[in-house]
Amino acid sequence: MAATAYLWLVRRPRDEMSYGLHALSGLRWREFSKLVLSAMERRGLAEASPEPHESREPQSTFLLSRGDERWLLSCKHGSAYRIAAAPVLELAASIRLGTAHGGILATEGNVEKEGRDAAQGNNIEVLDGPRLWPEVVDLIEPSLREQVMTYAAARAKRHIGIAWFGAIAFGAAAMATWSGQQSGSASVERPLPAATPAAPAPVATPLPPATVGSFKEPTDEELEAQMREVLKALAKTPGITRGVWQTKLTLSVDRIASEKEVWPWICLELERYPALRTTRVQLNPPPGSSEPVRWRQCKTM
């Protein structure tokens, strides 16, 4: 019971956050910054001078306002970020030059200890991975959020199944040992008459251990190898020009044949690997086609 509670109440939310941050790292700069700006608006911080037109250059710093207060928001996009003190001190200098009240540093990555120390001394709030996810989880695309939660729940259920199987197998082995000891003790203390042979004690049959192996979660290295194998197979599939993993949960496929022709082949490759069968697939139309981009999944669980 303790293992079940831990896996569902503690491990599952952590996995949701981990998969969610990986998904955020696959967003474009503009999509990520808009997501963070929306989260800030819920706090009452609105962009002070929004751009009148869409700029082609990615913007990483925004001036926000709440009443008479001015805040600088700095977005560092990418889960690989390991932010030390230098970027924080740079933001602090911009705050002083712009006479802002304080600053906010948002990233899917992690801010290291020296960066946190610098932020604390300059009235800068740090929203790195574990702190950013609760701010934006309700704002991401519903289908992507559902996929992240489904993936984390499926993993938790697999591990709960393993835990229960282990507990049952251990209990069966312990019961068999205890039963054998009791029958041996009874035969020594109260021997049966020679004319009445004792019936043999039933032997508990242990469950096959092979079931545990079927629940094995791939390591990061194994998962990356499986993802590479899928791309190699798709590159050889007629009607598909290429496949690209945008994140560990999202596969983008460029096609020149019809969706009806290529979709079974895509699912055939993904379903070879249990960890990839719930992948969210972005089907891009052929060049020059007026067809829309389609989002599909081979399996939902």
C-alpha positions in Angstrom: 0.0 0.0 0.0 2.8 2.4 0.8 4.5 1.8 -2.6 1.2 2.3 -4.3 0.6 5.6 -2.5 4.1 6.8 -3.3 4.0 5.9 -7.0 0.6 7.5 -7.5 0.7 10.5 -5.2 4.4 11.4 -5.4 6.1 9.8 -8.4 3.3 10.4 -10.9 3.1 14.2 -10.5 6.9 14.3 -10.8 6.7 12.4 -14.1 4.0 14.7 -15.3 6.3 17.7 -14.7 9.3 16.0 -16.3 7.4 15.0 -19.5 5.7 18.4 -19.5 8.9 20.4 -19.4 10.3 18.2 -22.2 7.2 19.1 -24.2 7.6 22.8 -23.5 11.2 22.6 -24.8 9.8 21.6 -28.2 7.8 24.9 -28.5 9.0 27.7 -30.7 10.4 30.8 -29.0 7.3 32.8 -29.6 5.0 30.1 -28.3 7.0 29.7 -25.1 7.1 33.4 -24.4 3.4 33.8 -25.0 2.7 31.0 -22.6 4.8 32.7 -19.9 3.2 36.0 -20.6 -0.2 34.4 -20.2 0.9 33.0 -16.8 2.1 36.5 -15.8 -1.3 38.0 -16.8 -3.0 35.7 -14.3 -0.9 37.3 -11.6 -2.0 40.8 -12.8 1.2 41.5 -14.7 0.4 42.7 -18.2 2.9 43.6 -21.0 3.5 47.3 -20.7 4.2 47.9 -24.4 3.1 45.0 -26.6 4.5 44.9 -30.1 2.0 46.2 -32.7 3.1 43.6 -35.2 4.6 40.2 -35.1 8.4 40.4 -35.1 10.5 37.7 -36.8 13.2 38.0 -34.2 12.6 36.0 -31.0 12.1 38.3 -28.0 13.4 37.2 -24.6 12.9 40.2 -22.4 9.5 41.9 -21.7 8.5 44.9 -19.7 5.4 44.1 -17.5 3.3 46.5 -15.4 1.0 46.1 -12.4 -0.4 49.5 -11.4 2.6 51.8 -11.0 5.0 49.0 -10.7 7.3 47.9 -13.6 8.8 44.4 -13.8 11.2 42.9 -16.3 10.5 39.4 -17.5 13.4 37.4 -19.0 12.6 34.1 -20.8 15.4 31.5 -21.2 13.9 28.9 -23.6 15.3 25.4 -23.5 15.4 22.5 -21.0 19.2 22.3 -21.3 19.7 25.6 -19.7 21.9 25.6 -16.5 21.8 29.2 -15.4 24.6 30.5 -13.2 25.0 34.0 -11.8 25.9 35.9 -15.0 22.5 35.9 -16.7 20.9 36.9 -13.3 23.3 39.8 -12.8 22.6 40.9 -16.4 18.9 41.0 -15.7 19.6 42.9 -12.4 21.5 45.5 -14.4 18.6 45.9 -16.8 16.3 46.3 -13.9 18.4 49.2 -12.5 18.7 50.9 -15.9 15.0 50.7 -16.5 14.1 51.7 -13.0 11.9 48.6 -12.6 10.6 47.3 -9.3 12.0 43.8 -9.8 12.4 41.0 -12.3 11.3 37.5 -13.1 13.5 34.8 -14.7 11.5 32.0 -16.5 13.1 28.9 -18.0 12.3 25.1 -18.4 15.9 24.5 -17.3 17.5 24.9 -13.9 19.0 27.9 -12.1 22.1 26.8 -10.1 22.8 27.9 -6.5 24.9 30.9 -7.4 22.2 32.1 -9.7 19.6 31.8 -7.0 21.8 33.6 -4.6 22.3 36.5 -7.1 18.5 36.6 -7.7 17.7 36.8 -4.0 19.9 39.8 -3.6 18.4 41.7 -6.5 14.6 41.2 -6.1 14.4 38.7 -8.9 11.9 35.8 -8.8 13.2 32.5 -10.3 10.7 30.4 -12.2 12.8 27.5 -13.3 11.6 24.0 -14.2 9.8 22.8 -11.0 8.5 26.3 -10.3 7.5 27.2 -13.9 5.4 24.0 -14.5 2.6 24.8 -12.0 2.3 28.3 -13.5 1.7 27.1 -17.1 0.3 23.6 -16.8 -3.3 24.9 -17.2 -2.4 27.1 -20.1 -0.8 24.5 -22.5 -2.7 22.9 -25.3 -5.4 20.6 -23.8 -4.5 17.6 -26.0 -0.8 17.9 -25.1 -1.6 18.3 -21.4 -3.8 15.2 -21.6 -1.0 13.2 -23.3 1.5 14.2 -20.6 -0.9 13.2 -17.8 -1.8 9.9 -19.6 1.8 9.0 -20.1 2.7 9.6 -16.5 -0.4 7.7 -15.3 0.4 4.8 -17.5 3.9 4.6 -16.1 2.7 4.8 -12.6 0.2 2.0 -13.2 3.0 -0.2 -14.7 5.2 0.4 -11.6 2.3 -0.2 -9.2 1.6 -3.5 -11.0 5.3 -4.5 -10.6 5.1 -3.6 -6.9 2.0 -5.6 -6.3 3.4 -8.6 -8.2 6.5 -8.5 -6.1 4.5 -8.3 -2.9 2.3 -11.3 -4.0 5.3 -13.4 -5.0 7.1 -12.6 -1.8 4.0 -13.5 0.2 3.6 -16.8 -1.6 7.2 -17.7 -1.0 7.0 -16.8 2.7 3.8 -18.8 3.0 5.3 -21.8 1.4 8.3 -21.6 3.7 6.2 -21.2 6.8 3.9 -24.1 5.7 6.8 -26.4 5.2 8.3 -25.5 8.7 4.9 -26.1 10.4 4.3 -29.5 8.7 7.9 -30.6 9.6 7.4 -29.5 13.2 4.0 -31.3 13.5 5.4 -34.6 12.1 8.2 -34.6 14.8 5.8 -33.8 17.7 2.9 -36.0 16.7 3.9 -38.9 14.5 1.0 -40.5 12.7 0.4 -44.2 13.1 2.3 -46.4 10.5 -1.0 -47.7 9.1 -2.2 -44.2 8.2 0.3 -42.6 5.8 0.4 -38.8 5.9 -0.8 -36.9 2.9 1.9 -34.7 1.3 1.7 -31.0 2.1 0.7 -29.0 -1.0 3.5 -27.0 -2.4 2.8 -23.4 -3.4 3.6 -22.7 -7.1 5.4 -19.4 -7.5 4.3 -17.0 -10.2 6.5 -16.9 -13.3 9.1 -14.1 -13.0 9.0 -13.4 -16.7 6.0 -11.1 -16.1 8.2 -8.6 -14.3 10.3 -8.2 -17.4 7.4 -7.2 -19.5 6.9 -4.1 -17.3 10.5 -2.9 -17.7 10.7 0.9 -18.3 13.5 1.8 -20.8 16.4 3.8 -19.7 17.0 7.2 -21.3 19.7 5.6 -23.5 17.4 2.8 -24.5 14.5 5.2 -25.3 16.8 7.4 -27.5 18.0 4.3 -29.4 14.3 3.2 -30.0 13.5 6.7 -31.2 16.5 6.6 -33.7 15.3 3.2 -34.9 11.8 4.6 -35.6 13.3 7.5 -37.7 15.5 5.0 -39.7 12.5 2.9 -40.5 10.3 5.9 -41.5 13.1 7.2 -43.8 12.8 3.9 -45.7 8.9 3.9 -45.8 7.3 4.8 -49.2 5.4 8.1 -49.1 7.3 9.5 -46.1 10.2 11.9 -46.7 11.4 12.2 -43.1 10.5 12.1 -39.4 11.8 14.4 -36.7 11.4 14.0 -32.9 10.4 17.4 -31.6 10.3 16.1 -28.0 10.3 12.7 -26.4 6.5 12.8 -26.7 6.0 14.4 -30.2 7.0 13.0 -33.6 6.8 15.2 -36.7 6.4 13.4 -40.0 6.7 14.9 -43.5 4.7 12.9 -46.1 4.1 13.0 -49.8 1.5 10.2 -49.9 -2.0 10.3 -48.5 -2.5 10.1 -44.7 -4.5 6.8 -45.2 -1.5 5.2 -46.9 1.3 6.2 -44.4 -0.5 6.1 -41.1 -0.6 2.3 -40.7 3.2 2.2 -41.3 3.9 4.9 -38.8 1.9 3.1 -36.1 3.6 -0.2 -37.0 7.0 1.3 -36.2 5.9 3.1 -33.0 4.0 0.1 -31.6 7.1 -2.0 -31.7 8.2 -0.1 -28.6 5.7 0.2 -25.6 7.2 3.4 -24.4 6.6 5.1 -27.8 3.1 3.8 -28.7 1.3 6.8 -27.1 3.5 9.3 -29.1 1.7 12.4 -30.4 2.3 12.4 -34.2 2.2 15.6 -36.2 1.4 14.7 -39.8 2.6 17.4 -42.2 0.8 17.7 -45.6 2.8 17.3 -48.9 4.5 20.4 -50.2 2.1 22.8 -52.0 -0.9 21.0 -50.6 -3.8 22.9 -49.0 -4.4 20.1 -46.5 -4.1 21.1 -42.8 -1.5 19.7 -40.4 -3.1 16.7 -38.5 -2.4 15.5 -35.0 -2.9 11.8 -34.2 -2.0 9.0 -31.8 -1.7 5.3 -32.4 -2.6 4.4 -28.8 -3.9 6.5 -25.9 -2.8 4.0 -23.2 
